Amino acid sequence: MSATLIDGKDFAATIREKVAGHVRHLHEEHGITPGLAVVLVGEDPASQVYVRNKGAQTKEVGMASFEHRLPAETSEAELLALIDRLNGAPAVHGILVQLPLPDHIDAAKVINAIDPAKDVDGFHISNVGLLATGQKAMVPCTPLGCLMMLRDRLGDLSGLDAVVVGRSNIVGKPMAHLLLGENCTVTVAHSRTRDLAQVCRRADILVAAVGRPQMIPGDWIKPGATVIDVGINRIPAPERGEGKTRLVGDVDFDSAAEVAGAITPVPGGVGPMTIACLLANTVTACCRAHGLAEPEGLTA
Ligand SMILES: Nc1nc(=O)c2c([nH]1)NC[C@@H]1CN(c3ccc(C(=O)N[C@@H](CCC(=O)O)C(=O)O)cc3)C=[N+]21
């Protein structure tokens, strides 16, 4: 492997230290404790792990963590009533409703019921609109984490060719807006893109967010490019024993690392940054709610 490894786990720990510093300051100087509410509907085991990790890290940085675990049968009206209460709760500065929601609940309706100022996921239509028009917004955590790693590695991103593979509302689209904000030349590619290999080969910055295990091989990557792998896919790993699995990204790491200049691993890349940025967004939301100076280095 010749690429530099971008250590998201390490970087995330640095972000959490910065967050913890701001939390201490808010507490000591202003008597304020930032609070994050996480709402989980149903029993999806993978979701439960994320919720547990988020809760633990929230407390670790000194913020208040409020967890709401609701049964899978919870009605949309009940969920909306909870959101309404959290919107009105002064101790809650950030609200995250874990996705996906059960089929009988309209996810867009629920997300758009969150007070945009408390929307630490940045999924509310008004935050989407603010980001798309270059105004101050709450920025989705995964693309924010990717941007922080790119700035750290490359400094000024102006004029670079950025290719985002994937057009989801939670990663691809907001990532493209952030990169445009950095003056990159941005291409958003997806499953219908013609000659995806050739499009990817143009990229100085390649962000893979499609959710297809190891679909981008090394020979799609421009020598020296910076590769950010957002995918977290669980695949069978019979070499580890009967019935075992392992996590891989959307990029074929081994072949890509021979060509790229720098690359994020999976696990230990974008994933930990996502959670760190959730904490960062909660501090940002808290500062804005109280009309205080925003934390430096933790926003887009
Ligand atoms: N409203 C909402 N916001 C989210 O941000 C959100 C969500 N819903 N639903 C679920 C997905 C998933 N997600 C992850 C965050 C961190 C890791 C993470 O830290 N992964 C570790 C590995 C963890 C493991 O070993 O399983 C890593 O990549 O190193 C993974 C997944 C946030 N999500």
Ligand as a Chemical Component Dictionary entry (heavy atoms), coordinates in Angstrom:
data_LIG
# 
_chem_comp.id                   LIG 
_chem_comp.type                 NON-POLYMER 
_chem_comp.pdbx_formal_charge   1 
_chem_comp.three_letter_code    LIG 
# 
loop_
_chem_comp_atom.comp_id 
_chem_comp_atom.atom_id 
_chem_comp_atom.alt_atom_id 
_chem_comp_atom.type_symbol 
_chem_comp_atom.charge 
_chem_comp_atom.model_Cartn_x 
_chem_comp_atom.model_Cartn_y 
_chem_comp_atom.model_Cartn_z 
_chem_comp_atom.pdbx_ordinal 
LIG N1  N1  N 0 -30.916 10.092 11.777 1  
LIG C1  C1  C 0 -29.839 9.338  11.583 2  
LIG N2  N2  N 0 -28.606 9.894  11.597 3  
LIG C2  C2  C 0 -27.495 9.112  11.419 4  
LIG O1  O1  O 0 -26.360 9.643  11.440 5  
LIG C3  C3  C 0 -27.647 7.713  11.220 6  
LIG C4  C4  C 0 -28.967 7.199  11.213 7  
LIG N3  N3  N 0 -30.023 8.028  11.366 8  
LIG N4  N4  N 0 -29.192 5.877  11.028 9  
LIG C5  C5  C 0 -28.090 4.940  10.958 10 
LIG C6  C6  C 0 -26.888 5.575  10.334 11 
LIG C7  C7  C 0 -25.608 4.808  10.516 12 
LIG N5  N5  N 0 -24.707 5.692  11.234 13 
LIG C8  C8  C 0 -23.426 5.321  11.633 14 
LIG C9  C9  C 0 -22.611 6.141  12.387 15 
LIG C10 C10 C 0 -21.360 5.710  12.808 16 
LIG C11 C11 C 0 -20.892 4.457  12.475 17 
LIG C12 C12 C 0 -19.552 4.002  12.962 18 
LIG O2  O2  O 0 -18.923 4.667  13.765 19 
LIG N6  N6  N 0 -19.042 2.852  12.462 20 
LIG C13 C13 C 0 -17.768 2.266  12.869 21 
LIG C14 C14 C 0 -17.867 0.767  12.945 22 
LIG C15 C15 C 0 -18.919 0.256  13.878 23 
LIG C16 C16 C 0 -19.013 -1.259 13.850 24 
LIG O3  O3  O 0 -17.986 -1.905 14.095 25 
LIG O4  O4  O 0 -20.115 -1.757 13.576 26 
LIG C17 C17 C 0 -16.691 2.584  11.852 27 
LIG O5  O5  O 0 -17.014 2.842  10.702 28 
LIG O6  O6  O 0 -15.513 2.518  12.223 29 
LIG C18 C18 C 0 -21.667 3.640  11.711 30 
LIG C19 C19 C 0 -22.916 4.070  11.283 31 
LIG C20 C20 C 0 -25.351 6.857  11.508 32 
LIG N7  N7  N 1 -26.594 6.846  11.018 33 
# 
loop_
_chem_comp_bond.comp_id 
_chem_comp_bond.atom_id_1 
_chem_comp_bond.atom_id_2 
_chem_comp_bond.value_order 
_chem_comp_bond.pdbx_ordinal 
LIG N1  C1  SING 1  
LIG C1  N2  DOUB 2  
LIG C1  N3  SING 3  
LIG N2  C2  SING 4  
LIG C2  O1  DOUB 5  
LIG C2  C3  SING 6  
LIG C3  C4  DOUB 7  
LIG C3  N7  SING 8  
LIG C4  N3  SING 9  
LIG C4  N4  SING 10 
LIG N4  C5  SING 11 
LIG C5  C6  SING 12 
LIG C6  C7  SING 13 
LIG C6  N7  SING 14 
LIG C7  N5  SING 15 
LIG N5  C8  SING 16 
LIG N5  C20 SING 17 
LIG C8  C9  SING 18 
LIG C8  C19 DOUB 19 
LIG C9  C10 DOUB 20 
LIG C10 C11 SING 21 
LIG C11 C12 SING 22 
LIG C11 C18 DOUB 23 
LIG C12 O2  DOUB 24 
LIG C12 N6  SING 25 
LIG N6  C13 SING 26 
LIG C13 C14 SING 27 
LIG C13 C17 SING 28 
LIG C14 C15 SING 29 
LIG C15 C16 SING 30 
LIG C16 O3  DOUB 31 
LIG C16 O4  SING 32 
LIG C17 O5  DOUB 33 
LIG C17 O6  SING 34 
LIG C18 C19 SING 35 
LIG C20 N7  DOUB 36 
# 
